[in-house]
């Protein structure tokens, strides 16, 4: 830049300052010309503005001091049990007693199913039960009868054994007597045969008479015949002993068999009675089930509430477990509030809560009941997989159950699903 250009710039700046100087002077002249009333008004507005700032600061401080003792959320709703009412048997709907939005009490009739099929089944099982009872009544006396028969058979067999033993002893005595007679007869026969031989020699020499010889000869023959007879008697007595022993063995075997079979026969009778008792219990169970099924044809309200989602229609065929309607239990409601995890530091069960319900535009009192066991994302069907991909930290929410204090005005107007804004006093 040359000297001429610098000189021109200085001249221009000087002229500009000269132009601004009269303007500033004119402004000062105008301010000095303003009346004192306007100056006071301006000063008052400044003071009011300062006071507003001070009040706002104090209000903000007070709000902070208040808010630090409370935790609130708008992610909350009235919650309650929705009880699905279904059928426990197959059947045909013959009557429906309720409509949607109808209030019902416990025990109120809801739906009737056709009971005729179940009534027939109950009658059949009743007949089976009567048959089982009669069979049991006919089987029970067999136990004492069998006990008496077994005792009688054993006693009779013991008597037969004793009789057979006595018969064996008698036969042995007869055999011994016959054997003794054989010995005697052998001696008599030997003597008679010896006499015959001696007298035969004398007869040949004609030293004795023929009549004497005939007498000795006849005696010898008789003694020989007697010996054969007693020998035959011994054989007969021995066979009798064998027969009596065989009979003894037979009755002893019968006694052993009776004693051996007595316990199993009694066990069989007991088992038969137990089987009949089991059949009776089965029939009783079947009858109870049939009566239950008959009772299931009349469906009544197990809980009190408001009917909703009614699917049952007269004439429709329903299957076991099929849902007929739903009852909203409006008499037992609570609040489910999803607080941020950062809000739960000082929150404990039992702390007082105030719940504002949007639809009624009013507040209800309550208290913290329980704090959820997991965050909503973890409990969802498809939880987040933070171990894969890029991870972004997000503040999680945990459901908190708040129970409503009883006997409050307006509780009967609350319905599950209504929006709510709870505020919990945490300190």
PASE-514181 format. One line per 4 residues: number of its first residue (from 1); their letters; for each residue z, y, x of C-alpha. Coordinates in pm, whole numbers. Example, Ala and Ser with C-alpha at 12.3 -4.5 7.8 and 13.67 -1.06 7.14 Angstrom:
1	as	780 -450 1230 ~ 714 -106 1367
This chain:
1	xxxx	0 0 0 ~ -99 348 143 ~ 96 667 133 ~ -104 818 -146
5	xxxx	-32 528 -380 ~ 343 545 -305 ~ 344 917 -374 ~ 172 869 -708
9	xxxx	424 602 -813 ~ 715 830 -730 ~ 560 1105 -934 ~ 513 872 -1230
13	xxxx	876 752 -1210 ~ 999 1107 -1201 ~ 801 1201 -1504 ~ 936 895 -1692
17	xxxx	1295 990 -1606 ~ 1230 1336 -1726 ~ 1101 1201 -2055 ~ 1408 964 -2103
21	xxxx	1663 1232 -2014 ~ 1597 1454 -2315 ~ 1600 1144 -2544 ~ 1943 1031 -2423
25	xxxx	2069 1376 -2454 ~ 1947 1386 -2811 ~ 2131 1059 -2894 ~ 2452 1192 -2746
29	xxxx	2405 1506 -2945 ~ 2364 1297 -3263 ~ 2680 1095 -3189 ~ 2870 1404 -3125
33	xxxx	2729 1539 -3441 ~ 2856 1238 -3656 ~ 3152 1319 -3878 ~ 3501 1166 -3805
37	xxxx	3494 969 -4133 ~ 3206 753 -4014 ~ 3379 689 -3685 ~ 3691 561 -3867
41	xxxx	3485 336 -4091 ~ 3314 180 -3792 ~ 3646 122 -3623 ~ 3790 -44 -3938
45	xxxx	3496 -285 -3959 ~ 3554 -388 -3602 ~ 3919 -458 -3678 ~ 3829 -665 -3985
49	xxxx	3583 -867 -3780 ~ 3849 -927 -3516 ~ 4099 -1034 -3783 ~ 3847 -1280 -3926
53	xxxx	3797 -1430 -3584 ~ 4172 -1465 -3537 ~ 4213 -1628 -3882 ~ 3925 -1866 -3813
57	xxxx	4080 -1962 -3481 ~ 4419 -2022 -3643 ~ 4253 -2221 -3925 ~ 4063 -2431 -3675
61	xxxx	4382 -2499 -3484 ~ 4568 -2594 -3799 ~ 4280 -2819 -3908 ~ 4279 -2991 -3571
65	xxxx	4654 -3039 -3586 ~ 4615 -3188 -3935 ~ 4305 -3396 -3868 ~ 4452 -3566 -3561
69	xxxx	4693 -3749 -3794 ~ 4420 -3882 -4029 ~ 4117 -4105 -3999 ~ 3847 -4100 -4266
73	xxxx	3502 -4245 -4329 ~ 3233 -4223 -4592 ~ 3114 -4580 -4519 ~ 3337 -4740 -4783
77	xxxx	3319 -4884 -5132 ~ 3531 -5034 -5406 ~ 3532 -5411 -5364 ~ 3639 -5703 -5582
81	xxxx	3591 -6072 -5651 ~ 3278 -6184 -5831 ~ 3352 -6527 -5976 ~ 3044 -6741 -6047
85	xxxx	3101 -6960 -6353 ~ 2908 -7286 -6353 ~ 2907 -7623 -6524 ~ 3068 -7935 -6378
89	xxxx	2853 -8177 -6580 ~ 2497 -8211 -6703 ~ 2439 -8108 -7060 ~ 2264 -7894 -7318
93	xxxx	2395 -7550 -7412 ~ 2480 -7538 -7782 ~ 2670 -7207 -7799 ~ 2723 -6895 -7589
97	xxxx	3019 -6672 -7678 ~ 2974 -6373 -7444 ~ 2723 -6109 -7346 ~ 2676 -5902 -7034
101	xxxx	2934 -5624 -6981 ~ 3178 -5794 -7219 ~ 3545 -5797 -7121 ~ 3707 -6143 -7124
105	xxxx	4058 -6272 -7069 ~ 4175 -6595 -6907 ~ 4106 -6885 -7143 ~ 3846 -6708 -7356
109	xxxx	3556 -6939 -7454 ~ 3232 -6874 -7267 ~ 2984 -7158 -7322 ~ 2982 -7488 -7515
113	xxxx	2778 -7792 -7410 ~ 2676 -8078 -7640 ~ 2978 -8317 -7631 ~ 2826 -8623 -7802
117	xxxx	2706 -8809 -7492 ~ 3042 -8764 -7322 ~ 3225 -8868 -7639 ~ 3031 -9197 -7647
121	xxxx	3112 -9257 -7282 ~ 3480 -9189 -7348 ~ 3480 -9439 -7637 ~ 3320 -9706 -7417
125	xxxx	3575 -9657 -7142 ~ 3853 -9666 -7402 ~ 3732 -10012 -7507 ~ 3719 -10125 -7143
129	xxxx	4075 -10005 -7101 ~ 4192 -10206 -7403 ~ 4017 -10516 -7267 ~ 4177 -10471 -6925
133	xxxx	4521 -10439 -7084 ~ 4474 -10758 -7286 ~ 4354 -10951 -6979 ~ 4655 -10834 -6784
137	xxxx	4890 -10930 -7067 ~ 4732 -11279 -7076 ~ 4751 -11326 -6700 ~ 5108 -11219 -6636
141	xxxx	5277 -11523 -6806 ~ 5081 -11758 -6577 ~ 5308 -11666 -6287 ~ 5633 -11809 -6433
145	xxxx	5437 -12099 -6584 ~ 5295 -12184 -6242 ~ 5639 -12154 -6084 ~ 5785 -12398 -6341
149	xxxx	5492 -12638 -6303 ~ 5523 -12637 -5926 ~ 5897 -12698 -5942 ~ 5848 -12979 -6197
153	xxxx	5573 -13143 -5994 ~ 5779 -13127 -5677 ~ 6088 -13272 -5849 ~ 5878 -13545 -6012
157	xxxx	5715 -13628 -5679 ~ 6056 -13645 -5512 ~ 6177 -13881 -5788 ~ 5865 -14096 -5741
161	xxxx	5933 -14107 -5367 ~ 6289 -14215 -5426 ~ 6177 -14481 -5675 ~ 5908 -14604 -5437
165	xxxx	6158 -14621 -5152 ~ 6391 -14826 -5373 ~ 6102 -15055 -5468 ~ 6016 -15105 -5103
169	xxxx	6376 -15189 -5025 ~ 6389 -15437 -5316 ~ 6064 -15599 -5210 ~ 6190 -15630 -4854
173	xxxx	6509 -15796 -4983 ~ 6303 -16039 -5190 ~ 6090 -16112 -4887 ~ 6400 -16173 -4673
177	xxxx	6541 -16405 -4940 ~ 6213 -16594 -4956 ~ 6209 -16628 -4579 ~ 6568 -16765 -4590
181	xxxx	6462 -17014 -4857 ~ 6171 -17118 -4636 ~ 6414 -17197 -4357 ~ 6633 -17397 -4594
185	xxxx	6335 -17574 -4741 ~ 6193 -17653 -4399 ~ 6523 -17818 -4308 ~ 6530 -18014 -4637
189	xxxx	6165 -18112 -4596 ~ 6221 -18223 -4239 ~ 6512 -18437 -4350 ~ 6311 -18584 -4640
193	xxxx	6014 -18662 -4415 ~ 6244 -18821 -4161 ~ 6405 -19035 -4431 ~ 6059 -19133 -4559
197	xxxx	5950 -19244 -4214 ~ 6267 -19444 -4164 ~ 6255 -19602 -4508 ~ 5884 -19673 -4469
201	xxxx	5964 -19898 -4172 ~ 6243 -20065 -4368 ~ 6010 -20111 -4666 ~ 5751 -20275 -4449
205	xxxx	6022 -20513 -4332 ~ 6127 -20552 -4696 ~ 6476 -20454 -4608 ~ 6496 -20211 -4900
209	xxxx	6373 -20236 -5251 ~ 6048 -20084 -5361 ~ 6228 -19852 -5605 ~ 6440 -19707 -5328
213	xxxx	6131 -19655 -5115 ~ 5952 -19486 -5404 ~ 6251 -19259 -5455 ~ 6249 -19146 -5090
217	xxxx	5875 -19112 -5095 ~ 5890 -18896 -5409 ~ 6169 -18686 -5260 ~ 5966 -18630 -4944
221	xxxx	5667 -18517 -5147 ~ 5884 -18290 -5359 ~ 6043 -18130 -5053 ~ 5701 -18073 -4900
225	xxxx	5584 -17917 -5224 ~ 5896 -17702 -5239 ~ 5829 -17589 -4881 ~ 5478 -17484 -4971
229	xxxx	5613 -17303 -5276 ~ 5872 -17103 -5082 ~ 5617 -17030 -4812 ~ 5383 -16901 -5078
233	xxxx	5674 -16696 -5220 ~ 5724 -16544 -4875 ~ 5360 -16444 -4857 ~ 5378 -16297 -5207
237	xxxx	5696 -16109 -5118 ~ 5528 -15975 -4801 ~ 5228 -15856 -5006 ~ 5468 -15696 -5252
241	xxxx	5638 -15513 -4966 ~ 5301 -15389 -4845 ~ 5213 -15273 -5196 ~ 5545 -15093 -5236
245	xxxx	5498 -14925 -4897 ~ 5147 -14817 -4995 ~ 5286 -14673 -5319 ~ 5558 -14497 -5118
249	xxxx	5299 -14344 -4888 ~ 5101 -14233 -5192 ~ 5392 -14060 -5365 ~ 5502 -13905 -5035
253	xxxx	5153 -13765 -4991 ~ 5167 -13634 -5345 ~ 5502 -13468 -5271 ~ 5365 -13307 -4955
257	xxxx	5056 -13191 -5144 ~ 5265 -13044 -5426 ~ 5489 -12865 -5179 ~ 5187 -12743 -4984
261	xxxx	4995 -12622 -5289 ~ 5290 -12459 -5464 ~ 5281 -12136 -5262 ~ 4898 -12092 -5269
265	xxxx	4885 -12157 -5642 ~ 5154 -11896 -5698 ~ 4970 -11657 -5466 ~ 4653 -11711 -5665
269	xxxx	4836 -11625 -5985 ~ 4982 -11312 -5827 ~ 4640 -11215 -5693 ~ 4489 -11263 -6035
273	xxxx	4755 -11041 -6190 ~ 4701 -10778 -5921 ~ 4327 -10793 -5986 ~ 4385 -10740 -6355
277	xxxx	4616 -10450 -6274 ~ 4346 -10300 -6051 ~ 4095 -10341 -6333 ~ 4341 -10167 -6563
281	xxxx	4387 -9878 -6319 ~ 4011 -9850 -6280 ~ 3967 -9837 -6655 ~ 4240 -9574 -6682
285	xxxx	4071 -9366 -6410 ~ 3735 -9398 -6583 ~ 3893 -9294 -6911 ~ 4057 -8993 -6747
289	xxxx	3724 -8895 -6591 ~ 3545 -8941 -6924 ~ 3805 -8726 -7098 ~ 3771 -8463 -6825
293	xxxx	3394 -8463 -6867 ~ 3442 -8428 -7240 ~ 3670 -8132 -7176 ~ 3413 -7980 -6939
297	xxxx	3177 -7937 -7235 ~ 3386 -7634 -7334 ~ 3368 -7376 -7055 ~ 3638 -7108 -7067
301	xxxx	3709 -6807 -6849 ~ 3923 -6900 -6547 ~ 3978 -6532 -6462 ~ 3988 -6204 -6648
305	xxxx	3712 -5949 -6600 ~ 3371 -5832 -6716 ~ 3080 -6067 -6778 ~ 2765 -6004 -6576
309	xxxx	2449 -6194 -6480 ~ 2457 -6422 -6785 ~ 2194 -6693 -6747 ~ 2314 -6936 -7016
313	xxxx	2091 -6960 -7322 ~ 2135 -7179 -7630 ~ 1921 -7493 -7604 ~ 1875 -7479 -7228
317	xxxx	1937 -7789 -7021 ~ 2184 -7734 -6736 ~ 2270 -7951 -6438 ~ 2597 -8015 -6261
321	xxxx	2692 -7710 -6054 ~ 2438 -7476 -6212 ~ 2561 -7117 -6249 ~ 2582 -6988 -6606
325	xxxx	2724 -6638 -6556 ~ 2941 -6424 -6329 ~ 3274 -6254 -6400 ~ 3366 -5938 -6213
329	xxxx	3744 -5933 -6166 ~ 3797 -5562 -6228 ~ 4171 -5611 -6254 ~ 4206 -5696 -5884
333	xxxx	4017 -5439 -5678 ~ 4049 -5305 -5325 ~ 3860 -5076 -5090 ~ 3651 -5202 -4799
337	xxxx	3619 -4919 -4546 ~ 3405 -4958 -4234 ~ 3580 -4746 -3970 ~ 3441 -4680 -3625
341	xxxx	3613 -4878 -3354 ~ 3728 -4550 -3197 ~ 3922 -4472 -3516 ~ 4141 -4783 -3503
345	xxxx	4358 -4692 -3206 ~ 4659 -4593 -3416 ~ 4566 -4763 -3745 ~ 4813 -5031 -3862
349	xxxx	4870 -5230 -4182 ~ 5097 -5055 -4428 ~ 4984 -4699 -4347 ~ 4929 -4472 -4647
353	xxxx	4574 -4395 -4755 ~ 4409 -4163 -5002 ~ 4082 -4277 -5156 ~ 3839 -4038 -5317
357	xxxx	3598 -4206 -5560 ~ 3273 -4016 -5600 ~ 3180 -4141 -5946 ~ 3516 -4039 -6096
361	xxxx	3566 -3735 -5870 ~ 3931 -3816 -5829 ~ 4173 -3952 -5569 ~ 4369 -4275 -5568
365	xxxx	4657 -4376 -5343 ~ 4678 -4697 -5146 ~ 4773 -4850 -4813 ~ 4607 -5038 -4531
369	xxxx	4622 -5411 -4604 ~ 4435 -5585 -4322 ~ 4197 -5499 -4039 ~ 3886 -5711 -4001
373	xxxx	3863 -5987 -3742 ~ 3523 -5882 -3606 ~ 3272 -5602 -3616 ~ 3000 -5596 -3875
377	xxxx	2729 -5666 -3619 ~ 2906 -5977 -3489 ~ 2962 -6107 -3842 ~ 2599 -6051 -3944
381	xxxx	2353 -6336 -3987 ~ 2158 -6229 -3679 ~ 2405 -6076 -3432 ~ 2277 -5856 -3151
385	xxxx	2179 -6026 -2826 ~ 2308 -5773 -2574 ~ 2243 -6006 -2282 ~ 1866 -5968 -2322
389	xxxx	1652 -5660 -2275 ~ 1785 -5309 -2234 ~ 2137 -5250 -2364 ~ 2230 -4930 -2547
393	xxxx	2598 -4885 -2620 ~ 2655 -4815 -2991 ~ 2988 -4742 -3156 ~ 3065 -5044 -3376
397	xxxx	3235 -5050 -3714 ~ 3512 -5285 -3828 ~ 3592 -5344 -4197 ~ 3941 -5242 -4307
401	xxxx	4082 -5360 -4638 ~ 4280 -5099 -4829 ~ 4478 -5210 -5131 ~ 4519 -4973 -5423
405	xxxx	4864 -4888 -5550 ~ 4922 -5034 -5899 ~ 4979 -4848 -6224 ~ 4756 -4553 -6136
409	xxxx	4566 -4371 -6406 ~ 4195 -4446 -6392 ~ 4217 -4783 -6215 ~ 4060 -4947 -6521
413	xxxx	3748 -4736 -6467 ~ 3686 -4857 -6114 ~ 3407 -5107 -6055 ~ 3308 -5305 -5745
417	xxxx	3036 -5128 -5547 ~ 3145 -4769 -5625 ~ 3128 -4535 -5325 ~ 3459 -4418 -5185
421	xxxx	3587 -4186 -4911 ~ 3922 -4317 -4778 ~ 4153 -4117 -4555 ~ 4428 -4302 -4368
425	xxx	4742 -4131 -4238 ~ 4768 -4298 -3898 ~ 5085 -4121 -3769
